[in-house]
Amino acid sequence: MAEARPLDALNKARDKKVIIDLKNGRQYIGLLKAFDIHINVVLDDVEERIDGEVKRKVGTAFIRGDTIIMISPA
């Protein structure tokens, strides 16, 4: 069995819906379109949630990797 690396897991999630939790308590849900080695990510069809409540639809968003706590499949 090959070792799985974090970037491999992100590659498998490309073009799929993911949930991203940020350090500021916000959560973004959208389609993972792109990422880099710093885990900066680009999401499409984004929904912003604060305290579990949908606050707004964002469209496309760039999220800086150093603000991210967790990325999970939706």
LUMKOLTI-903729 format. One record per atom (N, C-alpha, C, CB): residue in one letter; atom name; x, y, z. Coordinates in steps of 0.2 Angstrom, whole numbers. Glycine has a CB too. Layout:
N
<dose><rest>A</rest><atom>CA</atom><c1>X</c1><c2>Y</c2><c3>Z</c3></dose>
...
//
This chain:
74
<dose><rest>M</rest><atom>N</atom><c1>4</c1><c2>-6</c2><c3>0</c3></dose>
<dose><rest>M</rest><atom>CA</atom><c1>0</c1><c2>0</c2><c3>0</c3></dose>
<dose><rest>M</rest><atom>C</atom><c1>4</c1><c2>6</c2><c3>0</c3></dose>
<dose><rest>M</rest><atom>CB</atom><c1>-5</c1><c2>0</c2><c3>6</c3></dose>
<dose><rest>A</rest><atom>N</atom><c1>3</c1><c2>11</c2><c3>-4</c3></dose>
<dose><rest>A</rest><atom>CA</atom><c1>7</c1><c2>17</c2><c3>-5</c3></dose>
<dose><rest>A</rest><atom>C</atom><c1>5</c1><c2>22</c2><c3>1</c3></dose>
<dose><rest>A</rest><atom>CB</atom><c1>6</c1><c2>20</c2><c3>-12</c3></dose>
<dose><rest>E</rest><atom>N</atom><c1>10</c1><c2>25</c2><c3>3</c3></dose>
<dose><rest>E</rest><atom>CA</atom><c1>9</c1><c2>30</c2><c3>8</c3></dose>
<dose><rest>E</rest><atom>C</atom><c1>5</c1><c2>36</c2><c3>5</c3></dose>
<dose><rest>E</rest><atom>CB</atom><c1>15</c1><c2>33</c2><c3>11</c3></dose>
<dose><rest>A</rest><atom>N</atom><c1>0</c1><c2>38</c2><c3>9</c3></dose>
<dose><rest>A</rest><atom>CA</atom><c1>-4</c1><c2>44</c2><c3>7</c3></dose>
<dose><rest>A</rest><atom>C</atom><c1>-1</c1><c2>50</c2><c3>10</c3></dose>
<dose><rest>A</rest><atom>CB</atom><c1>-12</c1><c2>43</c2><c3>9</c3></dose>
<dose><rest>R</rest><atom>N</atom><c1>-1</c1><c2>55</c2><c3>6</c3></dose>
<dose><rest>R</rest><atom>CA</atom><c1>2</c1><c2>62</c2><c3>8</c3></dose>
<dose><rest>R</rest><atom>C</atom><c1>-4</c1><c2>67</c2><c3>8</c3></dose>
<dose><rest>R</rest><atom>CB</atom><c1>8</c1><c2>64</c2><c3>4</c3></dose>
<dose><rest>P</rest><atom>N</atom><c1>-3</c1><c2>72</c2><c3>12</c3></dose>
<dose><rest>P</rest><atom>CA</atom><c1>-9</c1><c2>77</c2><c3>12</c3></dose>
<dose><rest>P</rest><atom>C</atom><c1>-11</c1><c2>80</c2><c3>5</c3></dose>
<dose><rest>P</rest><atom>CB</atom><c1>-7</c1><c2>83</c2><c3>17</c3></dose>
<dose><rest>L</rest><atom>N</atom><c1>-6</c1><c2>81</c2><c3>1</c3></dose>
<dose><rest>L</rest><atom>CA</atom><c1>-7</c1><c2>84</c2><c3>-5</c3></dose>
<dose><rest>L</rest><atom>C</atom><c1>-11</c1><c2>79</c2><c3>-10</c3></dose>
<dose><rest>L</rest><atom>CB</atom><c1>-1</c1><c2>87</c2><c3>-9</c3></dose>
<dose><rest>D</rest><atom>N</atom><c1>-9</c1><c2>73</c2><c3>-9</c3></dose>
<dose><rest>D</rest><atom>CA</atom><c1>-13</c1><c2>67</c2><c3>-12</c3></dose>
<dose><rest>D</rest><atom>C</atom><c1>-20</c1><c2>67</c2><c3>-11</c3></dose>
<dose><rest>D</rest><atom>CB</atom><c1>-10</c1><c2>60</c2><c3>-11</c3></dose>
<dose><rest>A</rest><atom>N</atom><c1>-22</c1><c2>68</c2><c3>-4</c3></dose>
<dose><rest>A</rest><atom>CA</atom><c1>-29</c1><c2>68</c2><c3>-2</c3></dose>
<dose><rest>A</rest><atom>C</atom><c1>-32</c1><c2>74</c2><c3>-5</c3></dose>
<dose><rest>A</rest><atom>CB</atom><c1>-29</c1><c2>69</c2><c3>6</c3></dose>
<dose><rest>L</rest><atom>N</atom><c1>-29</c1><c2>80</c2><c3>-5</c3></dose>
<dose><rest>L</rest><atom>CA</atom><c1>-32</c1><c2>86</c2><c3>-9</c3></dose>
<dose><rest>L</rest><atom>C</atom><c1>-33</c1><c2>85</c2><c3>-16</c3></dose>
<dose><rest>L</rest><atom>CB</atom><c1>-28</c1><c2>92</c2><c3>-7</c3></dose>
<dose><rest>N</rest><atom>N</atom><c1>-28</c1><c2>81</c2><c3>-19</c3></dose>
<dose><rest>N</rest><atom>CA</atom><c1>-29</c1><c2>80</c2><c3>-26</c3></dose>
<dose><rest>N</rest><atom>C</atom><c1>-35</c1><c2>76</c2><c3>-28</c3></dose>
<dose><rest>N</rest><atom>CB</atom><c1>-23</c1><c2>76</c2><c3>-29</c3></dose>
<dose><rest>K</rest><atom>N</atom><c1>-37</c1><c2>71</c2><c3>-23</c3></dose>
<dose><rest>K</rest><atom>CA</atom><c1>-43</c1><c2>67</c2><c3>-24</c3></dose>
<dose><rest>K</rest><atom>C</atom><c1>-49</c1><c2>71</c2><c3>-23</c3></dose>
<dose><rest>K</rest><atom>CB</atom><c1>-42</c1><c2>61</c2><c3>-19</c3></dose>
<dose><rest>A</rest><atom>N</atom><c1>-49</c1><c2>76</c2><c3>-19</c3></dose>
<dose><rest>A</rest><atom>CA</atom><c1>-54</c1><c2>80</c2><c3>-17</c3></dose>
<dose><rest>A</rest><atom>C</atom><c1>-56</c1><c2>85</c2><c3>-23</c3></dose>
<dose><rest>A</rest><atom>CB</atom><c1>-54</c1><c2>83</c2><c3>-11</c3></dose>
<dose><rest>R</rest><atom>N</atom><c1>-51</c1><c2>86</c2><c3>-28</c3></dose>
<dose><rest>R</rest><atom>CA</atom><c1>-52</c1><c2>91</c2><c3>-33</c3></dose>
<dose><rest>R</rest><atom>C</atom><c1>-59</c1><c2>90</c2><c3>-37</c3></dose>
<dose><rest>R</rest><atom>CB</atom><c1>-46</c1><c2>91</c2><c3>-38</c3></dose>
<dose><rest>D</rest><atom>N</atom><c1>-62</c1><c2>96</c2><c3>-38</c3></dose>
<dose><rest>D</rest><atom>CA</atom><c1>-69</c1><c2>96</c2><c3>-41</c3></dose>
<dose><rest>D</rest><atom>C</atom><c1>-74</c1><c2>92</c2><c3>-37</c3></dose>
<dose><rest>D</rest><atom>CB</atom><c1>-68</c1><c2>93</c2><c3>-48</c3></dose>
<dose><rest>K</rest><atom>N</atom><c1>-73</c1><c2>92</c2><c3>-31</c3></dose>
<dose><rest>K</rest><atom>CA</atom><c1>-78</c1><c2>89</c2><c3>-26</c3></dose>
<dose><rest>K</rest><atom>C</atom><c1>-79</c1><c2>94</c2><c3>-21</c3></dose>
<dose><rest>K</rest><atom>CB</atom><c1>-76</c1><c2>82</c2><c3>-23</c3></dose>
<dose><rest>K</rest><atom>N</atom><c1>-85</c1><c2>93</c2><c3>-17</c3></dose>
<dose><rest>K</rest><atom>CA</atom><c1>-87</c1><c2>98</c2><c3>-12</c3></dose>
<dose><rest>K</rest><atom>C</atom><c1>-83</c1><c2>97</c2><c3>-6</c3></dose>
<dose><rest>K</rest><atom>CB</atom><c1>-95</c1><c2>97</c2><c3>-11</c3></dose>
<dose><rest>V</rest><atom>N</atom><c1>-80</c1><c2>102</c2><c3>-3</c3></dose>
<dose><rest>V</rest><atom>CA</atom><c1>-77</c1><c2>101</c2><c3>3</c3></dose>
<dose><rest>V</rest><atom>C</atom><c1>-79</c1><c2>107</c2><c3>8</c3></dose>
<dose><rest>V</rest><atom>CB</atom><c1>-69</c1><c2>102</c2><c3>2</c3></dose>
<dose><rest>I</rest><atom>N</atom><c1>-78</c1><c2>105</c2><c3>15</c3></dose>
<dose><rest>I</rest><atom>CA</atom><c1>-79</c1><c2>110</c2><c3>20</c3></dose>
<dose><rest>I</rest><atom>C</atom><c1>-72</c1><c2>112</c2><c3>23</c3></dose>
<dose><rest>I</rest><atom>CB</atom><c1>-83</c1><c2>106</c2><c3>26</c3></dose>
<dose><rest>I</rest><atom>N</atom><c1>-72</c1><c2>119</c2><c3>23</c3></dose>
<dose><rest>I</rest><atom>CA</atom><c1>-65</c1><c2>122</c2><c3>26</c3></dose>
<dose><rest>I</rest><atom>C</atom><c1>-67</c1><c2>126</c2><c3>32</c3></dose>
<dose><rest>I</rest><atom>CB</atom><c1>-62</c1><c2>126</c2><c3>21</c3></dose>
<dose><rest>D</rest><atom>N</atom><c1>-64</c1><c2>124</c2><c3>38</c3></dose>
<dose><rest>D</rest><atom>CA</atom><c1>-65</c1><c2>127</c2><c3>44</c3></dose>
<dose><rest>D</rest><atom>C</atom><c1>-59</c1><c2>132</c2><c3>45</c3></dose>
<dose><rest>D</rest><atom>CB</atom><c1>-65</c1><c2>123</c2><c3>50</c3></dose>
<dose><rest>L</rest><atom>N</atom><c1>-60</c1><c2>138</c2><c3>47</c3></dose>
<dose><rest>L</rest><atom>CA</atom><c1>-55</c1><c2>143</c2><c3>47</c3></dose>
<dose><rest>L</rest><atom>C</atom><c1>-54</c1><c2>145</c2><c3>55</c3></dose>
<dose><rest>L</rest><atom>CB</atom><c1>-57</c1><c2>150</c2><c3>44</c3></dose>
<dose><rest>K</rest><atom>N</atom><c1>-48</c1><c2>148</c2><c3>56</c3></dose>
<dose><rest>K</rest><atom>CA</atom><c1>-46</c1><c2>150</c2><c3>63</c3></dose>
<dose><rest>K</rest><atom>C</atom><c1>-51</c1><c2>155</c2><c3>66</c3></dose>
<dose><rest>K</rest><atom>CB</atom><c1>-39</c1><c2>153</c2><c3>63</c3></dose>
<dose><rest>N</rest><atom>N</atom><c1>-54</c1><c2>159</c2><c3>62</c3></dose>
<dose><rest>N</rest><atom>CA</atom><c1>-59</c1><c2>164</c2><c3>64</c3></dose>
<dose><rest>N</rest><atom>C</atom><c1>-66</c1><c2>162</c2><c3>66</c3></dose>
<dose><rest>N</rest><atom>CB</atom><c1>-59</c1><c2>170</c2><c3>59</c3></dose>
<dose><rest>G</rest><atom>N</atom><c1>-67</c1><c2>155</c2><c3>65</c3></dose>
<dose><rest>G</rest><atom>CA</atom><c1>-73</c1><c2>152</c2><c3>67</c3></dose>
<dose><rest>G</rest><atom>C</atom><c1>-78</c1><c2>151</c2><c3>61</c3></dose>
<dose><rest>G</rest><atom>CB</atom><c1>-76</c1><c2>156</c2><c3>72</c3></dose>
<dose><rest>R</rest><atom>N</atom><c1>-76</c1><c2>154</c2><c3>55</c3></dose>
<dose><rest>R</rest><atom>CA</atom><c1>-80</c1><c2>154</c2><c3>49</c3></dose>
<dose><rest>R</rest><atom>C</atom><c1>-79</c1><c2>147</c2><c3>46</c3></dose>
<dose><rest>R</rest><atom>CB</atom><c1>-79</c1><c2>160</c2><c3>44</c3></dose>
<dose><rest>Q</rest><atom>N</atom><c1>-84</c1><c2>145</c2><c3>42</c3></dose>
<dose><rest>Q</rest><atom>CA</atom><c1>-84</c1><c2>139</c2><c3>38</c3></dose>
<dose><rest>Q</rest><atom>C</atom><c1>-86</c1><c2>140</c2><c3>31</c3></dose>
<dose><rest>Q</rest><atom>CB</atom><c1>-88</c1><c2>133</c2><c3>41</c3></dose>
<dose><rest>Y</rest><atom>N</atom><c1>-82</c1><c2>138</c2><c3>26</c3></dose>
<dose><rest>Y</rest><atom>CA</atom><c1>-83</c1><c2>138</c2><c3>19</c3></dose>
<dose><rest>Y</rest><atom>C</atom><c1>-85</c1><c2>132</c2><c3>16</c3></dose>
<dose><rest>Y</rest><atom>CB</atom><c1>-78</c1><c2>142</c2><c3>15</c3></dose>
<dose><rest>I</rest><atom>N</atom><c1>-90</c1><c2>131</c2><c3>12</c3></dose>
<dose><rest>I</rest><atom>CA</atom><c1>-92</c1><c2>125</c2><c3>9</c3></dose>
<dose><rest>I</rest><atom>C</atom><c1>-92</c1><c2>126</c2><c3>1</c3></dose>
<dose><rest>I</rest><atom>CB</atom><c1>-98</c1><c2>122</c2><c3>11</c3></dose>
<dose><rest>G</rest><atom>N</atom><c1>-88</c1><c2>122</c2><c3>-3</c3></dose>
<dose><rest>G</rest><atom>CA</atom><c1>-88</c1><c2>124</c2><c3>-10</c3></dose>
<dose><rest>G</rest><atom>C</atom><c1>-84</c1><c2>118</c2><c3>-14</c3></dose>
<dose><rest>G</rest><atom>CB</atom><c1>-86</c1><c2>130</c2><c3>-12</c3></dose>
<dose><rest>L</rest><atom>N</atom><c1>-84</c1><c2>119</c2><c3>-20</c3></dose>
<dose><rest>L</rest><atom>CA</atom><c1>-80</c1><c2>114</c2><c3>-24</c3></dose>
<dose><rest>L</rest><atom>C</atom><c1>-73</c1><c2>116</c2><c3>-24</c3></dose>
<dose><rest>L</rest><atom>CB</atom><c1>-83</c1><c2>114</c2><c3>-32</c3></dose>
<dose><rest>L</rest><atom>N</atom><c1>-69</c1><c2>112</c2><c3>-23</c3></dose>
<dose><rest>L</rest><atom>CA</atom><c1>-62</c1><c2>113</c2><c3>-23</c3></dose>
<dose><rest>L</rest><atom>C</atom><c1>-59</c1><c2>113</c2><c3>-30</c3></dose>
<dose><rest>L</rest><atom>CB</atom><c1>-58</c1><c2>107</c2><c3>-19</c3></dose>
<dose><rest>K</rest><atom>N</atom><c1>-57</c1><c2>119</c2><c3>-32</c3></dose>
<dose><rest>K</rest><atom>CA</atom><c1>-54</c1><c2>119</c2><c3>-39</c3></dose>
<dose><rest>K</rest><atom>C</atom><c1>-47</c1><c2>119</c2><c3>-40</c3></dose>
<dose><rest>K</rest><atom>CB</atom><c1>-57</c1><c2>126</c2><c3>-42</c3></dose>
<dose><rest>A</rest><atom>N</atom><c1>-43</c1><c2>122</c2><c3>-35</c3></dose>
<dose><rest>A</rest><atom>CA</atom><c1>-36</c1><c2>122</c2><c3>-35</c3></dose>
<dose><rest>A</rest><atom>C</atom><c1>-33</c1><c2>123</c2><c3>-28</c3></dose>
<dose><rest>A</rest><atom>CB</atom><c1>-34</c1><c2>128</c2><c3>-40</c3></dose>
<dose><rest>F</rest><atom>N</atom><c1>-27</c1><c2>121</c2><c3>-28</c3></dose>
<dose><rest>F</rest><atom>CA</atom><c1>-23</c1><c2>122</c2><c3>-21</c3></dose>
<dose><rest>F</rest><atom>C</atom><c1>-15</c1><c2>122</c2><c3>-23</c3></dose>
<dose><rest>F</rest><atom>CB</atom><c1>-24</c1><c2>117</c2><c3>-16</c3></dose>
<dose><rest>D</rest><atom>N</atom><c1>-11</c1><c2>125</c2><c3>-19</c3></dose>
<dose><rest>D</rest><atom>CA</atom><c1>-4</c1><c2>125</c2><c3>-20</c3></dose>
<dose><rest>D</rest><atom>C</atom><c1>-1</c1><c2>122</c2><c3>-14</c3></dose>
<dose><rest>D</rest><atom>CB</atom><c1>-1</c1><c2>132</c2><c3>-21</c3></dose>
<dose><rest>I</rest><atom>N</atom><c1>6</c1><c2>122</c2><c3>-13</c3></dose>
<dose><rest>I</rest><atom>CA</atom><c1>10</c1><c2>118</c2><c3>-8</c3></dose>
<dose><rest>I</rest><atom>C</atom><c1>9</c1><c2>122</c2><c3>-1</c3></dose>
<dose><rest>I</rest><atom>CB</atom><c1>17</c1><c2>118</c2><c3>-10</c3></dose>
<dose><rest>H</rest><atom>N</atom><c1>6</c1><c2>128</c2><c3>-1</c3></dose>
<dose><rest>H</rest><atom>CA</atom><c1>5</c1><c2>131</c2><c3>5</c3></dose>
<dose><rest>H</rest><atom>C</atom><c1>-2</c1><c2>130</c2><c3>7</c3></dose>
<dose><rest>H</rest><atom>CB</atom><c1>6</c1><c2>139</c2><c3>4</c3></dose>
<dose><rest>I</rest><atom>N</atom><c1>-6</c1><c2>126</c2><c3>4</c3></dose>
<dose><rest>I</rest><atom>CA</atom><c1>-13</c1><c2>125</c2><c3>5</c3></dose>
<dose><rest>I</rest><atom>C</atom><c1>-17</c1><c2>131</c2><c3>4</c3></dose>
<dose><rest>I</rest><atom>CB</atom><c1>-14</c1><c2>122</c2><c3>12</c3></dose>
<dose><rest>N</rest><atom>N</atom><c1>-15</c1><c2>136</c2><c3>0</c3></dose>
<dose><rest>N</rest><atom>CA</atom><c1>-20</c1><c2>141</c2><c3>-2</c3></dose>
<dose><rest>N</rest><atom>C</atom><c1>-25</c1><c2>137</c2><c3>-7</c3></dose>
<dose><rest>N</rest><atom>CB</atom><c1>-16</c1><c2>147</c2><c3>-6</c3></dose>
<dose><rest>V</rest><atom>N</atom><c1>-31</c1><c2>139</c2><c3>-6</c3></dose>
<dose><rest>V</rest><atom>CA</atom><c1>-36</c1><c2>135</c2><c3>-10</c3></dose>
<dose><rest>V</rest><atom>C</atom><c1>-41</c1><c2>140</c2><c3>-14</c3></dose>
<dose><rest>V</rest><atom>CB</atom><c1>-40</c1><c2>130</c2><c3>-6</c3></dose>
<dose><rest>V</rest><atom>N</atom><c1>-43</c1><c2>137</c2><c3>-19</c3></dose>
<dose><rest>V</rest><atom>CA</atom><c1>-48</c1><c2>141</c2><c3>-23</c3></dose>
<dose><rest>V</rest><atom>C</atom><c1>-55</c1><c2>137</c2><c3>-23</c3></dose>
<dose><rest>V</rest><atom>CB</atom><c1>-46</c1><c2>143</c2><c3>-30</c3></dose>
<dose><rest>L</rest><atom>N</atom><c1>-60</c1><c2>139</c2><c3>-21</c3></dose>
<dose><rest>L</rest><atom>CA</atom><c1>-67</c1><c2>136</c2><c3>-21</c3></dose>
<dose><rest>L</rest><atom>C</atom><c1>-72</c1><c2>139</c2><c3>-25</c3></dose>
<dose><rest>L</rest><atom>CB</atom><c1>-69</c1><c2>136</c2><c3>-14</c3></dose>
<dose><rest>D</rest><atom>N</atom><c1>-76</c1><c2>136</c2><c3>-28</c3></dose>
<dose><rest>D</rest><atom>CA</atom><c1>-81</c1><c2>138</c2><c3>-32</c3></dose>
<dose><rest>D</rest><atom>C</atom><c1>-88</c1><c2>137</c2><c3>-29</c3></dose>
<dose><rest>D</rest><atom>CB</atom><c1>-81</c1><c2>135</c2><c3>-40</c3></dose>
<dose><rest>D</rest><atom>N</atom><c1>-93</c1><c2>140</c2><c3>-31</c3></dose>
<dose><rest>D</rest><atom>CA</atom><c1>-100</c1><c2>139</c2><c3>-28</c3></dose>
<dose><rest>D</rest><atom>C</atom><c1>-100</c1><c2>139</c2><c3>-20</c3></dose>
<dose><rest>D</rest><atom>CB</atom><c1>-103</c1><c2>133</c2><c3>-31</c3></dose>
<dose><rest>V</rest><atom>N</atom><c1>-97</c1><c2>144</c2><c3>-17</c3></dose>
<dose><rest>V</rest><atom>CA</atom><c1>-95</c1><c2>145</c2><c3>-10</c3></dose>
<dose><rest>V</rest><atom>C</atom><c1>-101</c1><c2>147</c2><c3>-6</c3></dose>
<dose><rest>V</rest><atom>CB</atom><c1>-89</c1><c2>149</c2><c3>-9</c3></dose>
<dose><rest>E</rest><atom>N</atom><c1>-102</c1><c2>144</c2><c3>0</c3></dose>
<dose><rest>E</rest><atom>CA</atom><c1>-107</c1><c2>146</c2><c3>5</c3></dose>
<dose><rest>E</rest><atom>C</atom><c1>-103</c1><c2>147</c2><c3>11</c3></dose>
<dose><rest>E</rest><atom>CB</atom><c1>-112</c1><c2>140</c2><c3>6</c3></dose>
<dose><rest>E</rest><atom>N</atom><c1>-104</c1><c2>153</c2><c3>14</c3></dose>
<dose><rest>E</rest><atom>CA</atom><c1>-100</c1><c2>155</c2><c3>20</c3></dose>
<dose><rest>E</rest><atom>C</atom><c1>-105</c1><c2>154</c2><c3>26</c3></dose>
<dose><rest>E</rest><atom>CB</atom><c1>-98</c1><c2>162</c2><c3>20</c3></dose>
<dose><rest>R</rest><atom>N</atom><c1>-103</c1><c2>150</c2><c3>31</c3></dose>
<dose><rest>R</rest><atom>CA</atom><c1>-107</c1><c2>149</c2><c3>37</c3></dose>
<dose><rest>R</rest><atom>C</atom><c1>-103</c1><c2>152</c2><c3>43</c3></dose>
<dose><rest>R</rest><atom>CB</atom><c1>-108</c1><c2>141</c2><c3>38</c3></dose>
<dose><rest>I</rest><atom>N</atom><c1>-107</c1><c2>155</c2><c3>47</c3></dose>
<dose><rest>I</rest><atom>CA</atom><c1>-104</c1><c2>157</c2><c3>54</c3></dose>
<dose><rest>I</rest><atom>C</atom><c1>-109</c1><c2>154</c2><c3>59</c3></dose>
<dose><rest>I</rest><atom>CB</atom><c1>-104</c1><c2>165</c2><c3>54</c3></dose>
<dose><rest>D</rest><atom>N</atom><c1>-106</c1><c2>151</c2><c3>64</c3></dose>
<dose><rest>D</rest><atom>CA</atom><c1>-110</c1><c2>147</c2><c3>69</c3></dose>
<dose><rest>D</rest><atom>C</atom><c1>-115</c1><c2>142</c2><c3>66</c3></dose>
<dose><rest>D</rest><atom>CB</atom><c1>-113</c1><c2>152</c2><c3>74</c3></dose>
<dose><rest>G</rest><atom>N</atom><c1>-113</c1><c2>139</c2><c3>61</c3></dose>
<dose><rest>G</rest><atom>CA</atom><c1>-117</c1><c2>134</c2><c3>58</c3></dose>
<dose><rest>G</rest><atom>C</atom><c1>-123</c1><c2>137</c2><c3>53</c3></dose>
<dose><rest>G</rest><atom>CB</atom><c1>-120</c1><c2>130</c2><c3>63</c3></dose>
<dose><rest>E</rest><atom>N</atom><c1>-124</c1><c2>144</c2><c3>53</c3></dose>
<dose><rest>E</rest><atom>CA</atom><c1>-129</c1><c2>147</c2><c3>49</c3></dose>
<dose><rest>E</rest><atom>C</atom><c1>-126</c1><c2>150</c2><c3>43</c3></dose>
<dose><rest>E</rest><atom>CB</atom><c1>-132</c1><c2>152</c2><c3>54</c3></dose>
<dose><rest>V</rest><atom>N</atom><c1>-130</c1><c2>148</c2><c3>37</c3></dose>
<dose><rest>V</rest><atom>CA</atom><c1>-127</c1><c2>151</c2><c3>31</c3></dose>
<dose><rest>V</rest><atom>C</atom><c1>-128</c1><c2>159</c2><c3>31</c3></dose>
<dose><rest>V</rest><atom>CB</atom><c1>-132</c1><c2>148</c2><c3>25</c3></dose>
<dose><rest>K</rest><atom>N</atom><c1>-123</c1><c2>162</c2><c3>30</c3></dose>
<dose><rest>K</rest><atom>CA</atom><c1>-123</c1><c2>170</c2><c3>30</c3></dose>
<dose><rest>K</rest><atom>C</atom><c1>-123</c1><c2>173</c2><c3>23</c3></dose>
<dose><rest>K</rest><atom>CB</atom><c1>-117</c1><c2>172</c2><c3>33</c3></dose>
<dose><rest>R</rest><atom>N</atom><c1>-120</c1><c2>170</c2><c3>18</c3></dose>
<dose><rest>R</rest><atom>CA</atom><c1>-120</c1><c2>172</c2><c3>11</c3></dose>
<dose><rest>R</rest><atom>C</atom><c1>-117</c1><c2>167</c2><c3>6</c3></dose>
<dose><rest>R</rest><atom>CB</atom><c1>-116</c1><c2>179</c2><c3>11</c3></dose>
<dose><rest>K</rest><atom>N</atom><c1>-119</c1><c2>168</c2><c3>0</c3></dose>
<dose><rest>K</rest><atom>CA</atom><c1>-116</c1><c2>164</c2><c3>-5</c3></dose>
<dose><rest>K</rest><atom>C</atom><c1>-111</c1><c2>169</c2><c3>-8</c3></dose>
<dose><rest>K</rest><atom>CB</atom><c1>-122</c1><c2>162</c2><c3>-11</c3></dose>
<dose><rest>V</rest><atom>N</atom><c1>-105</c1><c2>166</c2><c3>-9</c3></dose>
<dose><rest>V</rest><atom>CA</atom><c1>-99</c1><c2>170</c2><c3>-11</c3></dose>
<dose><rest>V</rest><atom>C</atom><c1>-97</c1><c2>169</c2><c3>-19</c3></dose>
<dose><rest>V</rest><atom>CB</atom><c1>-93</c1><c2>168</c2><c3>-7</c3></dose>
<dose><rest>G</rest><atom>N</atom><c1>-99</c1><c2>164</c2><c3>-22</c3></dose>
<dose><rest>G</rest><atom>CA</atom><c1>-97</c1><c2>162</c2><c3>-29</c3></dose>
<dose><rest>G</rest><atom>C</atom><c1>-90</c1><c2>159</c2><c3>-28</c3></dose>
<dose><rest>G</rest><atom>CB</atom><c1>-96</c1><c2>169</c2><c3>-33</c3></dose>
<dose><rest>T</rest><atom>N</atom><c1>-85</c1><c2>162</c2><c3>-31</c3></dose>
<dose><rest>T</rest><atom>CA</atom><c1>-78</c1><c2>160</c2><c3>-31</c3></dose>
<dose><rest>T</rest><atom>C</atom><c1>-74</c1><c2>163</c2><c3>-25</c3></dose>
<dose><rest>T</rest><atom>CB</atom><c1>-74</c1><c2>161</c2><c3>-37</c3></dose>
<dose><rest>A</rest><atom>N</atom><c1>-70</c1><c2>159</c2><c3>-21</c3></dose>
<dose><rest>A</rest><atom>CA</atom><c1>-66</c1><c2>162</c2><c3>-16</c3></dose>
<dose><rest>A</rest><atom>C</atom><c1>-59</c1><c2>159</c2><c3>-16</c3></dose>
<dose><rest>A</rest><atom>CB</atom><c1>-70</c1><c2>160</c2><c3>-9</c3></dose>
<dose><rest>F</rest><atom>N</atom><c1>-54</c1><c2>163</c2><c3>-14</c3></dose>
<dose><rest>F</rest><atom>CA</atom><c1>-47</c1><c2>161</c2><c3>-13</c3></dose>
<dose><rest>F</rest><atom>C</atom><c1>-46</c1><c2>161</c2><c3>-5</c3></dose>
<dose><rest>F</rest><atom>CB</atom><c1>-42</c1><c2>166</c2><c3>-17</c3></dose>
<dose><rest>I</rest><atom>N</atom><c1>-44</c1><c2>156</c2><c3>-2</c3></dose>
<dose><rest>I</rest><atom>CA</atom><c1>-43</c1><c2>156</c2><c3>5</c3></dose>
<dose><rest>I</rest><atom>C</atom><c1>-36</c1><c2>154</c2><c3>6</c3></dose>
<dose><rest>I</rest><atom>CB</atom><c1>-48</c1><c2>150</c2><c3>8</c3></dose>
<dose><rest>R</rest><atom>N</atom><c1>-33</c1><c2>159</c2><c3>10</c3></dose>
<dose><rest>R</rest><atom>CA</atom><c1>-26</c1><c2>158</c2><c3>12</c3></dose>
<dose><rest>R</rest><atom>C</atom><c1>-25</c1><c2>152</c2><c3>16</c3></dose>
<dose><rest>R</rest><atom>CB</atom><c1>-23</c1><c2>165</c2><c3>15</c3></dose>
<dose><rest>G</rest><atom>N</atom><c1>-20</c1><c2>148</c2><c3>15</c3></dose>
<dose><rest>G</rest><atom>CA</atom><c1>-18</c1><c2>142</c2><c3>18</c3></dose>
<dose><rest>G</rest><atom>C</atom><c1>-17</c1><c2>143</c2><c3>26</c3></dose>
<dose><rest>G</rest><atom>CB</atom><c1>-13</c1><c2>139</c2><c3>15</c3></dose>
<dose><rest>D</rest><atom>N</atom><c1>-14</c1><c2>148</c2><c3>28</c3></dose>
<dose><rest>D</rest><atom>CA</atom><c1>-12</c1><c2>149</c2><c3>35</c3></dose>
<dose><rest>D</rest><atom>C</atom><c1>-18</c1><c2>151</c2><c3>39</c3></dose>
<dose><rest>D</rest><atom>CB</atom><c1>-6</c1><c2>154</c2><c3>36</c3></dose>
<dose><rest>T</rest><atom>N</atom><c1>-24</c1><c2>152</c2><c3>36</c3></dose>
<dose><rest>T</rest><atom>CA</atom><c1>-30</c1><c2>153</c2><c3>40</c3></dose>
<dose><rest>T</rest><atom>C</atom><c1>-34</c1><c2>147</c2><c3>41</c3></dose>
<dose><rest>T</rest><atom>CB</atom><c1>-34</c1><c2>158</c2><c3>36</c3></dose>
<dose><rest>I</rest><atom>N</atom><c1>-32</c1><c2>141</c2><c3>38</c3></dose>
<dose><rest>I</rest><atom>CA</atom><c1>-36</c1><c2>135</c2><c3>38</c3></dose>
<dose><rest>I</rest><atom>C</atom><c1>-34</c1><c2>131</c2><c3>44</c3></dose>
<dose><rest>I</rest><atom>CB</atom><c1>-35</c1><c2>131</c2><c3>31</c3></dose>
<dose><rest>I</rest><atom>N</atom><c1>-39</c1><c2>128</c2><c3>47</c3></dose>
<dose><rest>I</rest><atom>CA</atom><c1>-38</c1><c2>123</c2><c3>52</c3></dose>
<dose><rest>I</rest><atom>C</atom><c1>-39</c1><c2>116</c2><c3>49</c3></dose>
<dose><rest>I</rest><atom>CB</atom><c1>-43</c1><c2>124</c2><c3>58</c3></dose>
<dose><rest>M</rest><atom>N</atom><c1>-45</c1><c2>115</c2><c3>45</c3></dose>
<dose><rest>M</rest><atom>CA</atom><c1>-46</c1><c2>109</c2><c3>43</c3></dose>
<dose><rest>M</rest><atom>C</atom><c1>-50</c1><c2>109</c2><c3>36</c3></dose>
<dose><rest>M</rest><atom>CB</atom><c1>-51</c1><c2>105</c2><c3>48</c3></dose>
<dose><rest>I</rest><atom>N</atom><c1>-48</c1><c2>104</c2><c3>32</c3></dose>
<dose><rest>I</rest><atom>CA</atom><c1>-52</c1><c2>103</c2><c3>26</c3></dose>
<dose><rest>I</rest><atom>C</atom><c1>-55</c1><c2>96</c2><c3>26</c3></dose>
<dose><rest>I</rest><atom>CB</atom><c1>-47</c1><c2>104</c2><c3>19</c3></dose>
<dose><rest>S</rest><atom>N</atom><c1>-61</c1><c2>95</c2><c3>24</c3></dose>
<dose><rest>S</rest><atom>CA</atom><c1>-65</c1><c2>89</c2><c3>25</c3></dose>
<dose><rest>S</rest><atom>C</atom><c1>-69</c1><c2>88</c2><c3>19</c3></dose>
<dose><rest>S</rest><atom>CB</atom><c1>-69</c1><c2>88</c2><c3>32</c3></dose>
<dose><rest>P</rest><atom>N</atom><c1>-70</c1><c2>82</c2><c3>17</c3></dose>
<dose><rest>P</rest><atom>CA</atom><c1>-76</c1><c2>81</c2><c3>11</c3></dose>
<dose><rest>P</rest><atom>C</atom><c1>-82</c1><c2>83</c2><c3>14</c3></dose>
<dose><rest>P</rest><atom>CB</atom><c1>-76</c1><c2>73</c2><c3>9</c3></dose>
<dose><rest>A</rest><atom>N</atom><c1>-87</c1><c2>85</c2><c3>10</c3></dose>
<dose><rest>A</rest><atom>CA</atom><c1>-93</c1><c2>87</c2><c3>12</c3></dose>
<dose><rest>A</rest><atom>C</atom><c1>-98</c1><c2>82</c2><c3>12</c3></dose>
<dose><rest>A</rest><atom>CB</atom><c1>-96</c1><c2>93</c2><c3>8</c3></dose>
//
